[in-house]
Amino acid sequence: MPPKKFPTVWDAPPHTIAKIEMLQAYLVAWFQILGRKRTSQELLYVDGFAGPGEYKNYSLGSPLAALTAATKDLELTGTGWVAGNIHCAFIEADTNRFKNLQQRIELFEKPAQVVIHTYRKSFTDGLAQLKKDLPLPFQAQDPLFVFIDPFGATGVPFSLVTELLNSRCSEVLINLDADGIARIFHAGEHAAYEQNLNEIFAGDDWKTLLSAGDASSELYRKVLQLYKTKLRSIKNVKYVFSFEMRTTLHALNYYLVFASQHYLGLEKMKEAMKRIDQDGTYCFSDAGTIQSSLFRFDKPEDHSISLFNVFHGRKVGYAPLRDFALNETPFINPKSMLKDLECNRDLIEEVGSTSARRQKGTFNEQKLTFIKFKERR
């Protein structure tokens, strides 16, 4: 099926503006943390479907949001900046949008340390050229963050996503068009569905998972579930999280899916997500359940039993609890859920701590040695 059609510049709906604000908030953290730690290393941000750089009703497209974040971080960090240059690569295949993007970039006042690369190519071809122009981030050395935001369900082979995530220092944020993928599935041969779905999922696993009889909501969940499973199958990719973007509370537009090899990346992404107004339009998505729960950071009791059901009867350290919280709940750490389990539900048997003065319901990861959960009743 052909990708969604847009004019050169169009009005951004609220969920698009929220997505850009979240991306910019994350990049502010990403550039600054790495700029202070990665001595002499270059930082690379890639916008895989850059668009025109602006909207009719919003001046910052994702490329300008990235340039703004990079400029702000260099100013804030000052002499504390130890990394090399910040490279921002923008890939856009449409001729008119590319011209508009170039015009917007030319008007942007940036420091010399921000280096811009533009490619009027497809995502695949643009990345191939970028790898030649700037090889180190693709060779497991310099930090790489790739924003993949296509105009539809196709154009992003999973094999390419796998290549991007092979580096310990790489992360991706992907717009997964579950509705578009479902439409390809239902269209069958009219949409060359086998070829397209095999490319999207890097194999034909979808054949045993997706069913023509599935309701749309169930089909979307299965698409997300399979995609996240594929991401987690990439070596060392332990942190994968999805976030629903909806036009209304009951109308899914797409999923934003984040993947990284390091827990700090997901922590900072969730902090960026928290900046979005929690009015019910943007939802936390758990592919393991039929119904999604609202993306709330103040309801640990909604998720503490899920944590208990995974760890009941076990004695574990902090890291696996942290990873569960990051991957399976809206929370950045497990502390509020652990407090609920210990203080409100009496489901924690023992807490090991190097502090003799530990208070019930507190969980300092620096002093915590283990937590022993009770058996499930």
C-alpha positions in Angstrom: 0.0 0.0 0.0 1.3 3.5 -0.7 2.4 5.7 2.2 0.1 8.3 3.6 0.0 11.4 1.4 0.7 14.9 2.8 1.2 18.2 1.1 4.6 19.9 1.4 3.7 21.5 4.7 0.6 20.6 6.7 -1.1 21.2 10.0 0.3 19.2 12.9 -2.4 17.4 15.0 -1.9 17.6 18.8 -0.3 14.1 19.0 2.4 15.2 16.5 3.2 18.3 18.5 3.4 16.2 21.6 5.7 13.7 19.9 8.1 16.6 18.8 8.1 18.1 22.3 8.9 14.7 23.8 11.7 14.1 21.2 13.2 17.5 22.0 13.1 16.9 25.7 14.9 13.6 25.3 17.6 15.1 23.0 18.3 17.8 25.6 19.1 15.0 28.1 20.9 12.8 25.5 23.2 15.5 24.1 24.1 16.9 27.6 24.8 13.6 29.3 27.0 12.3 26.5 28.6 15.7 25.9 29.9 15.6 29.5 31.1 12.0 29.3 32.3 11.0 25.8 35.7 12.7 25.6 36.5 13.6 22.0 33.8 11.4 20.6 31.3 12.6 18.0 27.6 12.5 18.7 25.2 11.6 15.9 21.5 12.2 15.7 19.6 10.9 12.6 16.1 11.9 11.5 15.1 9.2 9.1 12.0 10.9 7.6 12.8 14.5 8.3 9.9 16.2 6.5 9.8 19.9 5.7 11.1 21.1 9.0 8.0 22.9 10.1 4.2 22.7 10.2 1.6 25.3 9.3 0.5 25.6 12.9 3.8 24.8 14.6 7.2 26.2 13.8 9.4 23.3 14.9 9.5 20.1 12.9 11.7 17.3 14.4 14.9 18.6 12.6 14.5 22.1 14.1 13.7 20.6 17.5 16.9 18.6 17.3 19.0 21.6 16.3 17.4 23.7 19.1 18.2 21.0 21.7 21.8 20.7 20.5 22.4 24.4 20.5 20.8 24.7 24.0 23.0 22.0 25.4 26.2 23.4 24.1 25.3 26.7 25.7 24.3 25.2 29.0 27.3 22.8 29.3 30.0 25.4 28.3 33.4 24.3 29.3 32.0 21.0 30.7 31.5 19.8 27.2 34.2 17.1 26.5 32.7 15.4 23.4 33.4 16.3 19.9 30.9 17.8 17.4 27.2 17.1 17.4 26.2 15.8 14.0 22.6 16.1 12.9 21.7 14.1 9.8 18.3 14.7 8.1 17.0 12.3 5.5 14.0 13.2 3.3 13.0 11.7 0.0 10.4 14.2 -1.1 11.9 16.9 -3.3 9.6 19.8 -2.2 9.8 18.9 1.5 13.6 18.6 1.2 13.8 22.1 -0.3 11.6 23.5 2.5 13.7 21.8 5.1 16.9 23.2 3.6 15.5 26.7 3.7 14.5 26.3 7.4 17.9 24.9 8.3 19.7 27.8 6.5 17.8 30.3 8.7 18.8 28.5 11.9 21.6 30.1 13.8 23.8 27.3 15.2 27.2 27.0 16.8 30.1 25.6 14.7 30.1 22.5 16.8 26.7 21.5 15.4 27.4 19.9 12.0 24.4 19.3 9.6 24.2 16.6 7.0 21.2 16.5 4.6 20.2 13.8 2.1 17.4 13.8 -0.4 17.1 10.1 -0.4 15.0 7.3 0.9 15.8 6.3 4.5 17.7 3.2 3.4 19.8 5.0 0.8 20.3 8.0 3.0 21.7 5.8 5.8 24.0 4.0 3.4 25.5 7.3 2.3 25.7 8.6 5.9 27.6 5.5 6.9 30.2 6.4 4.3 30.4 10.0 5.3 30.4 9.4 9.1 31.3 5.8 9.8 32.3 5.8 13.5 28.8 5.8 15.0 27.9 2.7 13.0 31.0 0.8 14.1 30.2 0.6 17.8 32.2 3.5 18.9 30.5 6.9 18.9 26.9 7.5 20.3 24.0 7.2 17.8 20.3 8.1 18.2 18.0 7.5 15.3 14.4 8.9 15.1 12.5 6.8 12.5 9.2 8.5 11.7 7.9 7.2 8.3 4.8 8.4 6.5 3.1 5.0 6.7 3.9 1.4 7.6 6.6 0.7 5.0 10.1 2.0 4.2 11.8 0.7 7.4 13.2 -2.8 7.0 13.7 -4.5 10.3 17.1 -5.7 9.1 18.2 -2.0 9.0 16.9 -1.4 12.6 18.9 -4.4 13.7 22.1 -2.9 12.2 21.4 0.4 13.9 21.0 -1.3 17.3 24.1 -3.5 17.1 26.2 -0.8 18.8 26.3 -0.5 22.6 25.9 3.3 22.2 23.0 3.3 19.8 19.3 3.9 20.4 16.2 4.2 18.2 12.8 5.8 18.5 10.4 4.3 16.0 6.9 5.3 14.8 5.3 1.9 14.4 2.2 2.4 12.3 0.1 -0.5 13.6 -3.0 0.6 11.8 -1.1 0.8 8.5 0.4 -2.7 9.1 -3.0 -4.1 9.9 -4.4 -2.6 6.6 -1.5 -4.2 4.7 -2.3 -7.5 6.3 -6.0 -7.3 5.4 -5.4 -6.1 1.9 -3.5 -9.3 1.1 -2.0 -9.6 -2.4 -3.3 -6.2 -3.3 -0.7 -4.7 -1.0 2.0 -7.3 -1.6 1.5 -8.1 2.0 3.9 -11.0 2.3 6.8 -9.1 0.9 6.0 -6.0 3.0 5.3 -7.8 6.3 8.4 -10.0 5.9 10.4 -6.8 5.5 8.8 -5.0 8.5 9.3 -8.0 10.8 12.4 -9.6 9.3 10.7 -12.9 8.7 7.3 -14.6 8.5 6.6 -15.0 12.2 3.5 -12.8 11.7 1.8 -15.6 9.8 1.3 -17.6 12.9 0.4 -14.6 15.1 -1.9 -12.4 13.1 -5.4 -13.6 12.2 -7.9 -12.1 9.7 -10.6 -12.6 12.3 -8.9 -10.4 14.9 -10.6 -7.2 15.9 -8.6 -4.1 15.1 -7.5 -3.5 18.7 -6.3 -7.0 19.1 -4.5 -6.9 15.8 -2.7 -3.7 16.8 -1.6 -5.4 20.1 -0.3 -8.4 18.2 1.6 -6.2 15.8 3.2 -4.3 18.7 3.9 -7.5 20.6 5.7 -9.1 17.7 7.7 -5.9 16.9 8.9 -5.6 20.6 9.8 -9.3 20.6 11.9 -8.8 17.5 13.6 -5.8 19.1 14.4 -7.7 22.3 15.9 -10.5 20.2 18.7 -8.2 19.0 21.8 -8.9 21.0 22.1 -6.8 24.2 18.9 -4.8 23.6 17.3 -5.2 27.0 15.2 -2.0 27.1 12.1 -1.7 24.9 9.1 0.4 25.7 6.1 1.5 23.7 3.8 4.5 24.0 0.5 4.9 22.3 -0.3 8.1 20.3 -4.0 8.5 19.7 -6.2 11.0 17.7 -8.9 10.3 20.4 -9.0 8.1 23.4 -10.5 5.3 21.4 -8.7 5.8 18.1 -5.1 4.6 17.9 -2.9 6.5 15.5 0.5 4.8 16.0 2.9 3.5 18.6 6.2 5.2 19.5 8.7 2.4 20.3 12.0 3.1 22.0 14.9 0.6 22.1 18.3 0.8 23.8 21.0 -1.4 25.3 21.3 0.8 28.4 18.7 1.4 31.2 19.6 5.1 31.5 18.3 5.7 27.9 14.9 4.4 28.8 14.9 6.3 32.1 15.5 9.6 30.2 12.9 8.8 27.6 10.3 8.2 30.2 11.2 11.5 31.9 10.6 13.1 28.5 7.3 11.3 28.1 6.2 12.6 31.5 6.3 16.1 30.1 3.3 15.4 28.0 0.0 16.4 29.5 -1.7 13.2 30.9 -5.2 14.0 29.7 -6.1 10.5 28.5 -5.0 11.2 24.9 -1.6 9.6 25.3 -1.6 6.1 26.8 0.9 3.7 28.2 0.8 0.5 26.1 1.3 -3.0 27.5 1.2 -5.5 24.6 0.6 -8.3 27.1 -2.9 -7.0 27.9 -5.9 -6.5 25.7 -6.8 -3.1 27.3 -4.2 -0.4 27.6 -4.0 1.6 30.9 -3.6 5.3 31.0 0.0 6.5 31.1 -0.1 7.5 34.8 2.9 8.0 37.1 0.9 8.3 40.2 -0.8 4.9 40.4 1.7 2.3 41.6 -1.1 0.1 42.9 -2.2 -0.5 39.3 1.1 -2.3 38.5 2.5 -3.6 41.8 0.7 -6.9 41.6 2.1 -7.4 38.1 5.6 -7.0 39.6 4.8 -9.4 42.5 3.4 -12.0 40.1 6.8 -12.1 38.3 9.0 -12.2 41.4 6.8 -14.0 44.0 8.7 -16.5 46.1 12.1 -15.2 44.9 15.0 -13.4 46.4 16.3 -10.8 44.0 18.6 -7.8 43.8 17.6 -4.3 42.6 18.6 -4.6 38.9 15.9 -7.0 37.7 13.2 -5.0 39.6 14.5 -1.8 37.9 14.4 -3.5 34.5 10.8 -4.8 35.0 9.7 -1.3 36.0 11.3 0.2 33.0 10.1 -2.3 30.4 6.7 -3.2 31.7 5.2 -0.2 33.7 5.0 3.6 33.3 7.6 4.0 36.1 11.3 4.8 35.9 12.1 2.6 38.9 10.2 0.1 41.1 10.3 2.0 44.4 6.7 3.1 44.5 5.4 -0.4 43.6 7.7 -2.0 46.2 6.4 0.5 48.8 2.8 -0.6 47.9 3.7 -4.3 48.2 5.5 -3.9 51.5 3.3 -1.3 53.3 -0.2 -1.9 51.9 -0.2 -5.5 50.8 2.3 -7.2 53.1 3.8 -9.2 50.2 7.5 -8.6 50.9 9.0 -11.0 53.4 12.4 -9.5 53.9 14.6 -6.6 52.7 18.3 -6.8 52.8 20.1 -3.4 53.3 23.5 -2.2 54.3 21.8 0.4 56.4 20.6 -0.7 59.9 18.3 2.3 59.9 16.3 1.4 56.8 12.6 2.5 57.2 9.8 0.4 56.0 8.7 1.4 52.5 12.1 2.9 51.5 14.3 1.3 48.9 17.7 2.9 48.4 19.3 1.1 45.5 22.8 2.0 46.7 22.2 0.3 50.0 19.7 -2.4 49.0 21.2 -6.0 48.8 18.1 -8.0 48.2 14.4 -8.2 48.4 12.6 -11.5 49.2 9.0 -11.7 48.1 6.4 -13.9 49.7 4.9 -16.8 47.9 1.7 -16.1 46.0 -1.3 -17.1 48.1 
